């Protein structure tokens, strides 16, 4: 997946926030990670479905 870097950035942000006593930012980074997982999974499935249709 070409968007994998976003998970690294959000994970680093969450870790930084946790280590520096910024719980609201850590929580929001966790939410952003969940959204990214869901959205990028859906995008990948959609792109794969489109490839399957063009190959038929």
ROZA-899623 format. One record per residue (C-alpha): residue number from 1; x, y, z; residue in three letters. Coordinates in pm, 1 decimal, decimal comma, padded with zeros to 6 digits, always signed. Example, Ala and Ser with C-alpha at 12.3 -4.5 7.8 and 13.67 -1.06 7.14 Angstrom:
BEGIN
+-----+----------+----------+----------+-----+
:   k :       c1 :       c2 :       c3 :   r :
+-----+----------+----------+----------+-----+
:   1 : +01230,0 : -00450,0 : +00780,0 : ALA :
:   2 : +01367,0 : -00106,0 : +00714,0 : SER :
+-----+----------+----------+----------+-----+
This chain:
BEGIN
+-----+----------+----------+----------+-----+
:   k :       c1 :       c2 :       c3 :   r :
+-----+----------+----------+----------+-----+
:   1 : +00000,0 : +00000,0 : +00000,0 : UNK :
:   2 : +00148,2 : +00331,7 : -00100,6 : UNK :
:   3 : -00001,8 : +00510,5 : +00199,1 : UNK :
:   4 : +00176,0 : +00307,5 : +00468,9 : UNK :
:   5 : +00383,5 : +00606,2 : +00576,5 : UNK :
:   6 : +00077,3 : +00768,3 : +00733,7 : UNK :
:   7 : +00062,0 : +00490,0 : +00992,8 : UNK :
:   8 : +00422,9 : +00556,6 : +01091,0 : UNK :
:   9 : +00357,5 : +00929,0 : +01130,9 : UNK :
:  10 : +00043,3 : +00882,6 : +01338,0 : UNK :
:  11 : +00206,3 : +00614,2 : +01553,5 : UNK :
:  12 : +00504,0 : +00842,7 : +01617,8 : UNK :
:  13 : +00270,2 : +01129,1 : +01705,6 : UNK :
:  14 : +00076,9 : +00911,0 : +01948,0 : UNK :
:  15 : +00399,1 : +00789,1 : +02111,4 : UNK :
:  16 : +00533,6 : +01141,6 : +02144,0 : UNK :
:  17 : +00210,4 : +01260,8 : +02300,6 : UNK :
:  18 : +00201,1 : +00971,3 : +02546,3 : UNK :
:  19 : +00561,3 : +01028,8 : +02655,6 : UNK :
:  20 : +00507,2 : +01400,9 : +02700,3 : UNK :
:  21 : +00186,1 : +01401,1 : +02899,1 : UNK :
:  22 : -00043,3 : +01500,3 : +02614,9 : UNK :
:  23 : -00326,3 : +01249,8 : +02651,4 : UNK :
:  24 : -00580,2 : +01432,8 : +02434,4 : UNK :
:  25 : -00337,8 : +01442,2 : +02143,2 : UNK :
:  26 : -00252,5 : +01075,7 : +02198,5 : UNK :
:  27 : -00621,6 : +00989,4 : +02195,9 : UNK :
:  28 : -00683,4 : +01187,6 : +01878,6 : UNK :
:  29 : -00384,7 : +01021,7 : +01710,3 : UNK :
:  30 : -00534,2 : +00683,2 : +01799,7 : UNK :
:  31 : -00864,5 : +00789,4 : +01647,3 : UNK :
:  32 : -00682,7 : +00909,5 : +01336,3 : UNK :
:  33 : -00506,0 : +00572,2 : +01312,6 : UNK :
:  34 : -00840,4 : +00390,7 : +01324,4 : UNK :
:  35 : -00984,0 : +00619,9 : +01057,5 : UNK :
:  36 : -00676,6 : +00572,1 : +00838,8 : UNK :
:  37 : -00696,6 : +00192,6 : +00870,7 : UNK :
:  38 : -01063,8 : +00191,9 : +00775,4 : UNK :
:  39 : -01040,6 : +00444,4 : +00495,6 : UNK :
:  40 : -00730,3 : +00300,1 : +00334,8 : UNK :
:  41 : -00864,6 : -00055,1 : +00359,7 : UNK :
:  42 : -01182,0 : +00057,4 : +00182,2 : UNK :
:  43 : -00980,2 : +00247,0 : -00077,5 : UNK :
:  44 : -00762,7 : -00055,8 : -00146,7 : UNK :
:  45 : -01067,2 : -00282,6 : -00181,0 : UNK :
:  46 : -01231,1 : -00033,3 : -00414,4 : UNK :
:  47 : -00918,8 : -00005,5 : -00628,2 : UNK :
:  48 : -00884,6 : -00383,9 : -00642,5 : UNK :
:  49 : -01248,8 : -00420,6 : -00743,7 : UNK :
:  50 : -01190,4 : -00167,7 : -01020,4 : UNK :
:  51 : -00887,7 : -00362,7 : -01142,4 : UNK :
:  52 : -01088,2 : -00684,8 : -01141,3 : UNK :
:  53 : -01359,2 : -00522,4 : -01354,0 : UNK :
:  54 : -01111,4 : -00387,7 : -01609,2 : UNK :
:  55 : -00944,6 : -00727,3 : -01640,6 : UNK :
:  56 : -01273,3 : -00903,9 : -01720,0 : UNK :
+-----+----------+----------+----------+-----+
